[in-house]
Amino acid sequence: MKEITIVGGGLAGLSLGVCLRKQGIPVRLLESGGYPRHRVCGEFIAGVSEETLEYLGIDSFLADAERHDQMSWWMGDACVLSEQTPSVALGISRYLLDQRLAEEFVSLGGELELKVSVKLSDANQEGWVWAAGKNKSATRSNNTWIGLKIHALDVKAEDLRGLAMHSGQKGKKNGYLGLCPIENDRVNCCGLFEVQSDITPSLAMQRWGKLTSSKKVAMLMSYAEACGMTAFLDWLKIHDFDDDSFSAIAGFNLGAQSVDHPFCIGDAAYLIPPFTGNGMSMALESSRIAAVALGRFSIGECDWYEAVRNNSLAAKKFFTKRTTIAKMLHPLFFHPVGQMALKSVASSGFPSFQFLFKLLRTP
Ligand SMILES: Cc1cc2nc3c(=O)[nH]c(=O)nc-3n(C[C@H](O)[C@H](O)[C@H](O)COP(=O)(O)OP(=O)(O)OC[C@H]3O[C@@H](n4cnc5c(N)ncnc54)[C@H](O)[C@@H]3O)c2cc1C
């Protein structure tokens, strides 16, 4: 069998590695970081089917995840929606999940090399998959986002029922943030904010890197305050946080990542806006699609050219509906008129949100 090399050990790369190893395919995975580690992510998984998790061989690693079937949506200080999710959402930290998958990959005989940062130009080879996440060298002008994440500690069940989304918009300041209960009575708080106009994303990251823990909470507060997320601020003020869980990212674009590599999976292929999509499910689903094409290539049933072609056609067929709707919907969250329209639809009790949630999370 031909060896497969995966660059990037996030959710996409690790789940692909596990799945290929279960088929007995030799796999090498090159990861620039290590495990366990905190990542900027909302840490709720919704939409991926049981069948996909079983196919990848990772269902047991999610079996003890928190199960959520309630969600609320807050705009400023008003709760505009509170209802059941159309399907159960799973809450689990990336700290735990990625570590579990990495251990499973190694126990299945996968070769894991950590602290190896691969250059894109070196990865364009037969049998190499690019799963290195968001394209950080993106330079388009809409590159204005900063993602911030913290775990709140010892949160009682009555403090937060299910998932809570908060969005805010004040003048040109926009953002949204999700609260998701995860393991050990923790709640993940993860937000995406438009970088305040006086600084660049890289300067925001530099400032973040130099801050002490309490000042990082203050920075998150200042972003939330700037766009008027009043209800979230009230919640934030009465909780304690795990200093080590702070993480931040900036300097990336949403949407197609335009990475110059023929075989990209997960965020490296497409970064769906978090509020309108389910990037983790897409990472897992794209691994499943890739595993089929790579399995055939590895056993010599097709050449690399055909594997690349089959993968991109299958991924396009599977994801286009979702990415197109998300692309149309996302700007509405960041426009005063769009926000008013969404608020009145949500408050009317019309079942369109259940429908949209489903539409954005299924093929
Ligand atoms: C603010 C925010 C909130 C989100 N919330 C949610 C949510 O609640 N639910 C959801 O489903 N999705 C969410 N997402 C999206 C989700 O986090 C991603 O879609 C998912 O992590 C994609 O997995 P991935 O494996 O493709 O990329 P990643 O998880 O980013 O993994 C990429 C890996 O590649 C490694 N790497 C990078 N460059 C190199 C290199 N040159 N060489 C070697 N290794 C390299 C990195 O260290 C990393 O481990 C959110 C995203 C953001 C930004």
The ligand as an SDF file (V2000), in Angstrom:
LIG
                    3D

 53 58  0  0  0  0  0  0  0  0999 V2000
  -14.1310   31.6560   16.5080 C   0  0  0  0  0  0  0  0  0  0  0  0
  -14.4380   30.2980   15.9580 C   0  0  0  0  0  0  0  0  0  0  0  0
  -15.4300   29.5220   16.5450 C   0  0  0  0  0  0  0  0  0  0  0  0
  -15.7520   28.2600   16.0310 C   0  0  0  0  0  0  0  0  0  0  0  0
  -16.7310   27.5220   16.6050 N   0  0  0  0  0  0  0  0  0  0  0  0
  -17.1020   26.3450   16.0940 C   0  0  0  0  0  0  0  0  0  0  0  0
  -18.1430   25.5610   16.6870 C   0  0  0  0  0  0  0  0  0  0  0  0
  -18.6950   25.8780   17.7230 O   0  0  0  0  0  0  0  0  0  0  0  0
  -18.5220   24.4210   16.0560 N   0  0  0  0  0  0  0  0  0  0  0  0
  -17.9270   23.9860   14.9260 C   0  0  0  0  0  0  0  0  0  0  0  0
  -18.3400   22.9620   14.3850 O   0  0  0  0  0  0  0  0  0  0  0  0
  -16.8900   24.6750   14.3810 N   0  0  0  0  0  0  0  0  0  0  0  0
  -16.4630   25.8360   14.9350 C   0  0  0  0  0  0  0  0  0  0  0  0
  -15.4300   26.5260   14.3870 N   0  0  0  0  0  0  0  0  0  0  0  0
  -14.7140   25.9590   13.2510 C   0  0  0  0  0  0  0  0  0  0  0  0
  -13.7940   24.8140   13.6810 C   0  0  0  0  0  0  0  0  0  0  0  0
  -12.9690   25.2130   14.7440 O   0  0  0  0  0  0  0  0  0  0  0  0
  -12.9240   24.4110   12.4980 C   0  0  0  0  0  0  0  0  0  0  0  0
  -13.7400   24.2790   11.3720 O   0  0  0  0  0  0  0  0  0  0  0  0
  -12.1660   23.1140   12.7450 C   0  0  0  0  0  0  0  0  0  0  0  0
  -11.2630   23.2920   13.8000 O   0  0  0  0  0  0  0  0  0  0  0  0
  -11.4140   22.7270   11.4830 C   0  0  0  0  0  0  0  0  0  0  0  0
  -10.5370   21.6700   11.7400 O   0  0  0  0  0  0  0  0  0  0  0  0
   -9.2290   21.5110   10.8480 P   0  0  0  0  0  0  0  0  0  0  0  0
   -8.6070   20.2310   11.2780 O   0  0  0  0  0  0  0  0  0  0  0  0
   -9.5510   21.7030    9.4220 O   0  0  0  0  0  0  0  0  0  0  0  0
   -8.2840   22.7270   11.2420 O   0  0  0  0  0  0  0  0  0  0  0  0
   -7.5470   22.9960   12.6120 P   0  0  0  0  0  0  0  0  0  0  0  0
   -8.3240   22.4530   13.7490 O   0  0  0  0  0  0  0  0  0  0  0  0
   -7.2100   24.4520   12.5960 O   0  0  0  0  0  0  0  0  0  0  0  0
   -6.2030   22.1450   12.5070 O   0  0  0  0  0  0  0  0  0  0  0  0
   -5.1530   22.4920   11.6680 C   0  0  0  0  0  0  0  0  0  0  0  0
   -3.8760   21.8990   12.2630 C   0  0  0  0  0  0  0  0  0  0  0  0
   -2.7850   22.0800   11.3660 O   0  0  0  0  0  0  0  0  0  0  0  0
   -1.6240   22.4650   12.0960 C   0  0  0  0  0  0  0  0  0  0  0  0
   -0.7970   23.2140   11.1530 N   0  0  0  0  0  0  0  0  0  0  0  0
   -1.0240   24.4420   10.6470 C   0  0  0  0  0  0  0  0  0  0  0  0
   -0.0480   24.7840    9.7790 N   0  0  0  0  0  0  0  0  0  0  0  0
    0.8060   23.7240    9.7350 C   0  0  0  0  0  0  0  0  0  0  0  0
    2.0010   23.4850    9.0080 C   0  0  0  0  0  0  0  0  0  0  0  0
    2.5060   24.3860    8.1600 N   0  0  0  0  0  0  0  0  0  0  0  0
    2.6380   22.2950    9.2000 N   0  0  0  0  0  0  0  0  0  0  0  0
    2.1460   21.3620   10.0680 C   0  0  0  0  0  0  0  0  0  0  0  0
    0.9960   21.5620   10.7830 N   0  0  0  0  0  0  0  0  0  0  0  0
    0.3490   22.7260   10.6110 C   0  0  0  0  0  0  0  0  0  0  0  0
   -2.1840   23.3070   13.2260 C   0  0  0  0  0  0  0  0  0  0  0  0
   -1.2960   23.3560   14.3070 O   0  0  0  0  0  0  0  0  0  0  0  0
   -3.4660   22.5540   13.5650 C   0  0  0  0  0  0  0  0  0  0  0  0
   -3.2630   21.5660   14.5460 O   0  0  0  0  0  0  0  0  0  0  0  0
  -15.0590   27.7790   14.8980 C   0  0  0  0  0  0  0  0  0  0  0  0
  -14.0450   28.5420   14.3100 C   0  0  0  0  0  0  0  0  0  0  0  0
  -13.7390   29.8000   14.8320 C   0  0  0  0  0  0  0  0  0  0  0  0
  -12.6620   30.6150   14.1800 C   0  0  0  0  0  0  0  0  0  0  0  0
  1  2  1  0
  2  3  1  0
  2 52  2  0
  3  4  2  0
  4  5  1  0
  4 50  1  0
  5  6  2  0
  6  7  1  0
  6 13  1  0
  7  8  2  0
  7  9  1  0
  9 10  1  0
 10 11  2  0
 10 12  1  0
 12 13  2  0
 13 14  1  0
 14 15  1  0
 14 50  1  0
 15 16  1  0
 16 17  1  0
 16 18  1  0
 18 19  1  0
 18 20  1  0
 20 21  1  0
 20 22  1  0
 22 23  1  0
 23 24  1  0
 24 25  2  0
 24 26  1  0
 24 27  1  0
 27 28  1  0
 28 29  2  0
 28 30  1  0
 28 31  1  0
 31 32  1  0
 32 33  1  0
 33 34  1  0
 33 48  1  0
 34 35  1  0
 35 36  1  0
 35 46  1  0
 36 37  1  0
 36 45  1  0
 37 38  2  0
 38 39  1  0
 39 40  1  0
 39 45  2  0
 40 41  1  0
 40 42  2  0
 42 43  1  0
 43 44  2  0
 44 45  1  0
 46 47  1  0
 46 48  1  0
 48 49  1  0
 50 51  2  0
 51 52  1  0
 52 53  1  0
M  END
$$$$
